Amino acid sequence: HTLTDSTAQRQREPGNSVVKQKLAEVILKKKQAALERTSSNPLSTPPVPYRCDSSPSSSSTPVSGCSSPNDSLPNENGVLPPAGSLIHELGRVPLVSGGSQVLLPLGVEEQSAPLLQPVLILEPSGLVHAPLLAVPGLGPVPLQFSAPAGPHKPLSRTRSEPLPQSPRALHTHLLQQQHSAQLLERLKQQTHLGKLMSKSSEKPRLRQIPSEDMDSEEVGPSASDAHQRAESLREVENQEEQLNLQQTLILNQMRRQTAHMETLAVPMMLGGVHRPLSRTQSSPASTSHTLPEKTMPITTAPEPHSQPRFTTGLVYDSQMLKHQCTCGDNSSHPEHAGRIQSIWSRLQERGLRGQCESIRGRKATLEELQSVHTERHVLLYGTNPLNRLKLDNRNLAGILSQRMFVMLPCGGVGVDNDTIWNEMHTSTASRMAAGSVTELAFRVAKGELKNGFAVVRPPGHHADPSNPMGFCFFNSVAIAAKQLQQKLNITKILIVDWDVHHGNGTQEIFYNDPSVLYISLHRYDNGNFFPGSGGPAEVGSGAGEGFNVNVAWTGGLEPPMGDAEYLAAFRTVVMPIAREFSPDMVLVSSGFDAAEGHPAPLGGYKVTAKCFGFLTRQLMGLAGGRVVLALEGGHDLTAICDASEACVSALLGLEDPFPEDVLLQKPNTNGVLSLQRVLQIQSQYWSCLKPLMGSVGLSFLGAQKGDCEETDAVKALASLSVGVLTNKR
């Protein structure tokens, strides 16, 4: 309008009519060209998939595009969304330069394909060519640039949009909104990382920065880093302004289209302004497609004004799911993300999570890691390309140059033949596991929680001060014990390790420490079962002699050890020594690979879930009930879910009667011989063991009956002596 008025005014001036007429013709031609470009917008063209996937479930359209960088975005549980939910119609609208390619679902459903979503691809460009956007079925929709409106209420049943009519459509509805929110979050992360990427030519490793925040607890940048960042400040500000402008344009466009869609009662999926709709719990696989009542994060922390309940604490974090082999195939890796996902889901399905207090996990600090591990080990396996930038350590470059990795048969990378390494995510997951166990142990030790169970991975009990092995990088339970000693002055800690493999790392860390009693029950077979350590004669050294107890099962799998043998071990070795030690805190390396369901190479034993629950109740009689279980091994999903459910039920005080026939079963011959060997060695350190040498072969109830008969006999003799003394008087 302003341009037209100006042209008319100039035409009224003498001598300018011819020039102005030609100017008007040029402007008219440019407008027509702009309209032609708009009318040919690729949004009106048939959909083109951008996911390279030949699976028939992904799309019926032949694959013709390469993978989008956003294809790898995890969903709320940290795993990739289904391939079918990532097939969208693509359109291209050039926006301001300086930004990388971003995909954004608009939420407009095409009539011919109700489950496909149009997507904008924002590409770097110097101009905004067309202020119009062609939306399928709706004609041109003006794209206006205005100040962002205030945040709107989250999408819920109180809005006027009609709900999808089928469970499948509703499930797709939720997936689309989650995808939208995650893509917008990626844009925000680009804004955050713009500062770091401004000097990518000087620091090539920045090109592989993972999408996670830098650690706030680590050492600050060096003087040279600060000087370099100061030099690039102007470039950073320009990039940030451009990225912010992109985000503003996206939000404005989505709000404009929301108004048009609401007029026609079309459901919209908006992400970025409010938190996305998600399940109220973070279980990885839900068979229900009902709308949630509220939005909750993966790990739920207590509200600031609500008082935490004095009950069993649970800790879990989705960042631990990202520790995956780069080959992308879990079938050849028994230690995978599905382990903790399945356990977390089972606790939700059984209603146990609702009875517990879920606390927020955290990453262990470098200082906490170094309370157990060497500095070299911490820098090698506790840092990634992003947080290494903040470390002012002259040794870092030299240490990193010494890193040795092996190529695995699957095509991935490992620190040894079975312990995979993911440069982006392994360090974060390992530190999250160690920090979460430590945080839970602190809450229990301070009396804020009654007891706790940590659903964490990767495991830790094989990690010694300077080496990762057996799927383990940082010894989470050992780090928690050290922190309890150093920061809460806990004087005596009992660590019980019932993983089927010996915790060689934990034993080495506390081998000469009399304040930590380590008791391990594991398959040994005279050193022929992984890791080969943990013989009964390994009792500790120096001041710690006698404070290392190995119940080393020998005899193979003929027959395999089961409930009767583990009950006998607790009755004759574990509980008597633990009571005499009288700990202030009990930590359990709770591996479930001794559970039935594991093949011989991974265990081969037959311990039931009920038995693990029974053993948990036994330990709850120590240290005023301050018991924390931390997941270690266990790879059969059904077995570890059953065992975790039984242990959490026990921690909550829920009674689950143990079958009487098992309580009446005597341990097998190999089990008896193994226990007698342990008692023979440990009885020189623990006086409580000598009277138990003859009762090893009894069943649990048989031993109790014998104890009762012996107690009755003692009482009878005592009363008889009193009677004789009375008569003499």
C-alpha positions, 0 to 999 in steps of 0.5 A, spaced: 500 500 500 505 504 501 509 503 495 502 504 491 501 511 494 509 513 493 508 511 486 502 515 485 505 521 488 511 521 483 506 520 477 503 527 479 510 530 478 512 533 471 517 529 467 516 522 471 510 519 468 514 515 463 519 512 468 514 511 474 510 507 469 516 502 467 517 502 474 510 499 476 511 494 470 517 491 473 514 491 480 508 487 477 512 482 474 516 481 480 509 480 484 507 475 479 513 471 479 513 471 487 506 468 486 508 463 481 513 460 486 508 460 491 503 456 487 509 451 485 510 450 493 513 443 494 508 442 499 502 440 494 507 435 491 506 428 493 510 425 499 517 424 499 520 419 505 526 422 508 528 415 512 532 410 508 529 404 510 527 398 506 522 395 511 515 395 508 512 397 514 516 404 514 512 406 507 509 404 501 513 409 497 519 407 494 525 410 498 528 416 494 531 420 499 537 420 504 536 420 512 534 426 515 539 428 521 533 429 525 532 421 524 536 419 530 532 423 535 530 419 541 523 419 544 521 420 551 524 414 553 531 415 549 529 410 544 528 411 536 520 412 534 517 407 530 519 408 522 512 409 520 511 415 525 517 418 521 514 418 514 512 425 513 510 430 507 516 435 505 516 442 503 521 447 502 521 454 505 527 458 505 528 462 511 534 466 514 541 464 513 546 462 518 541 456 520 542 448 519 537 444 516 531 443 521 525 439 520 518 441 523 512 438 523 506 443 522 500 438 524 496 439 518 493 432 516 492 431 508 485 428 506 488 423 502 493 420 507 490 422 514 496 419 518 502 423 514 504 430 517 506 436 512 513 438 514 517 444 513 525 444 511 528 450 513 534 451 509 539 457 509 538 463 505 539 470 504 532 472 503 524 470 505 522 470 498 514 468 499 510 470 505 505 465 503 505 458 504 501 452 500 497 448 505 494 442 502 486 442 502 486 449 505 489 454 499 494 459 501 495 461 508 499 468 509 505 467 513 506 473 518 512 475 522 510 478 528 512 478 536 511 471 539 504 471 543 504 469 550 504 461 552 498 458 551 495 452 555 497 445 554 493 441 549 488 437 553 480 435 553 478 442 555 480 444 548 475 444 542 479 440 537 475 433 536 479 427 539 481 421 534 476 416 534 480 410 534 486 408 539 491 407 533 489 414 531 490 417 538 497 413 539 499 416 532 496 423 535 501 423 541 507 420 537 506 426 532 506 431 538 512 428 541 516 428 535 514 436 534 516 438 541 523 434 540 524 437 533 523 444 536 528 442 542 533 440 537 533 448 534 534 450 541 540 446 542 543 449 536 542 456 539 546 453 545 551 450 541 552 456 536 557 459 541 561 453 541 561 452 533 563 458 531 571 456 532 570 449 528 575 451 524 580 451 529 577 445 533 575 440 528 572 435 534 567 440 535 563 437 529 562 431 533 559 434 539 553 430 542 546 433 544 547 434 551 549 440 556 556 441 558 557 439 565 557 444 570 561 441 576 567 440 571 573 444 571 572 451 568 575 453 561 583 455 561 585 462 559 587 460 552 579 457 551 577 464 554 581 468 549 578 464 543 571 465 545 572 472 547 575 473 540 569 469 536 563 473 541 561 477 535 560 471 530 556 468 536 551 473 537 550 474 529 549 466 529 544 466 535 540 472 533 539 468 526 537 462 530 532 466 534 529 469 528 528 462 525 525 460 532 520 466 532 518 465 525 516 458 526 512 459 532 509 465 529 507 461 523 504 455 527 500 460 531 497 462 524 496 456 522 493 454 528 487 459 528 485 457 521 485 449 523 481 451 529 476 454 524 475 448 521 476 443 527 482 440 525 486 437 530 493 441 531 500 438 534 504 444 537 510 443 540 515 447 543 511 452 547 508 447 552 511 441 554 509 435 549 503 430 551 506 424 554 504 418 558 504 419 565 509 414 567 515 413 563 514 405 562 517 404 555 512 399 552 504 401 554 498 397 551 494 402 553 492 408 548 488 413 553 490 420 554 494 422 560 492 426 566 498 430 566 505 431 563 511 428 567 518 427 566 522 421 565 524 421 572 519 424 577 522 428 583 518 431 588 514 437 588 518 443 591 513 444 596 511 437 597 514 433 603 517 426 600 514 420 603 518 416 608 518 409 603 522 405 598 526 410 593 527 408 586 531 412 581 532 411 573 534 416 568 533 415 560 540 418 559 542 411 561 538 408 555 543 412 550 549 407 551 548 403 545 553 399 540 554 403 534 552 397 530 545 398 532 543 391 533 542 389 540 541 381 539 549 380 539 549 385 546 546 382 552 547 388 556 542 393 552 537 399 554 531 394 554 534 391 561 532 397 565 526 399 560 523 393 562 524 393 569 522 400 569 515 398 565 514 392 570 514 396 576 509 401 573 505 395 571 505 392 578 503 398 581 509 398 585 512 405 582 506 409 585 508 406 592 515 408 592 518 415 592 522 416 585 528 421 585 531 424 580 538 421 578 544 425 577 551 424 574 557 423 578 562 428 578 569 427 576 571 428 584 566 423 586 569 418 580 576 419 583 574 417 590 575 410 587 578 410 580 585 413 577 585 420 574 587 417 567 581 412 568 576 418 569 578 422 564 578 416 559 571 414 560 568 419 564 568 425 558 566 426 551 567 431 546 563 436 549 565 436 556 572 435 555 572 442 552 571 445 559 577 441 562 583 445 564 588 439 564 595 438 560 595 431 561 588 430 557 591 430 550 596 425 552 591 420 555 587 421 550 592 419 545 593 412 548 586 410 548 586 403 545 579 400 542 577 394 539 573 392 533 567 388 535 565 382 530 558 386 530 562 392 526 561 396 533 567 399 537 569 396 544 574 397 550 574 389 550 571 384 546 564 384 550 564 391 553 562 396 547 564 404 547 559 409 544 563 416 544 557 420 545 553 417 550 557 411 554 561 416 559 554 420 560 550 413 562 556 410 566 556 417 570 549 417 571 549 410 573 554 412 579 551 418 581 544 415 581 546 410 586 550 415 590 544 420 590 539 414 593 544 411 598 545 418 601 537 419 601 537 413 605 543 414 609 540 421 611 533 418 613 529 421 608 528 414 605 527 408 608 531 404 603 531 404 595 532 400 589 537 403 583 535 401 576 541 403 572 546 401 567 551 400 565 553 395 571 559 397 575 562 391 580 567 389 575 570 396 574 577 396 578 580 403 579 584 403 572 580 398 568 573 397 565 571 390 563 565 386 563 560 391 561 562 396 567 566 402 566 565 405 573 564 402 580 557 405 582 556 401 588 564 402 590 563 410 589 557 410 593 560 407 599 566 411 598 562 417 598 558 415 604 564 414 608 567 421 606 561 426 606 557 422 611 562 419 616 558 412 615 563 408 619 561 401 617 558 399 610 556 392 608 556 390 601 553 384 599 554 382 591 549 376 589 551 377 581 553 370 579 559 373 577 565 375 582 565 383 583 573 383 582 573 390 582 569 391 588 574 386 592 580 390 589 577 397 591 576 395 599 581 389 599 585 392 605 579 396 608 576 394 615 570 399 614 567 395 608 565 388 609 565 385 602 561 378 601 560 375 594 556 369 592 558 367 585 559 361 580 567 360 581 568 353 578 575 353 581 577 359 577 574 357 570 568 362 570 568 369 568 572 373 571 576 367 574 577 371 581 573 370 587 576 364 591 574 362 598 582 364 600 581 371 598 580 374 605 583 381 604 590 384 606 593 388 611 588 391 616 582 389 611 584 381 612 578 377 614 573 383 611 573 380 604 568 373 604 567 369 597 562 364 597 565 361 591 560 356 588 564 350 585 562 344 581 559 346 575 552 345 573 551 338 575 546 340 578 546 348 578 545 352 584 538 354 586 534 357 592 536 351 597 544 353 596 543 360 596 538 360 603 544 355 606 549 360 604 545 366 607 543 362 613 550 359 615 555 365 612 552 371 610 547 373 615 552 371 621 558 375 619 553 381 617 550 381 624 557 380 628 560 386 623 553 390 625 554 395 619 551 402 619 549 401 611 547 395 607 549 396 599 547 390 594 550 389 588 544 386 585 545 382 579 540 377 577 544 373 572 543 367 577 536 367 576 533 361 572 532 363 565 540 365 563 544 360 559 550 357 562 555 362 559 551 367 562 550 364 569 546 357 568 543 357 576 536 356 578 535 362 583 527 364 583 525 371 584 521 369 590 528 367 593 531 374 591 525 377 595 527 373 601 534 374 601 532 382 601 528 381 607 533 378 610 538 384 609 533 389 611 534 386 618 541 389 618 543 397 619 536 399 621 533 397 615 537 402 611 538 397 605 540 400 597 540 395 591 543 397 585 542 393 579 548 390 576 548 384 571 542 380 569 540 379 561 534 375 561 528 380 561 523 376 564 527 373 569 530 380 571 523 383 571 521 378 576 526 378 580 526 386 581 519 386 582 520 381 588 526 385 591 522 392 591 516 388 594 520 386 599 523 393 600 516 396 601 514 390 606 509 386 602 509 379 604 510 374 599 510 367 602 516 363 600 514 355 598 514 351 604 517 345 599 523 350 598 524 351 605 524 344 606 529 342 601 537 341 603 542 344 599 546 339 594 552 336 595 557 341 591 553 347 595 555 343 601 562 342 600 563 350 597 560 352 604 564 348 608 570 350 605 568 358 606 566 356 613 573 353 614 577 359 612 572 365 615 571 361 622 578 364 624 576 371 623 568 370 625 567 367 631 560 366 630 561 361 624 564 355 628 557 353 631 554 352 624 559 348 621 555 342 622 548 345 620 550 346 613 547 340 610 540 342 613 534 345 610 532 352 612 526 349 616 530 343 618 536 348 621 530 352 624 527 346 628 534 344 630 535 351 633 529 351 636 530 344 639 537 346 642 534 353 645 529 348 648 534 344 651 538 350 653 532 353 657 531 346 660 538 345 663 537 352 665 531 351 669 533 345 672 540 348 674 535 353 678 531 348 681 537 344 684 540 351 687 533 352 690 532 345 693 540 346 696 538 353 699 
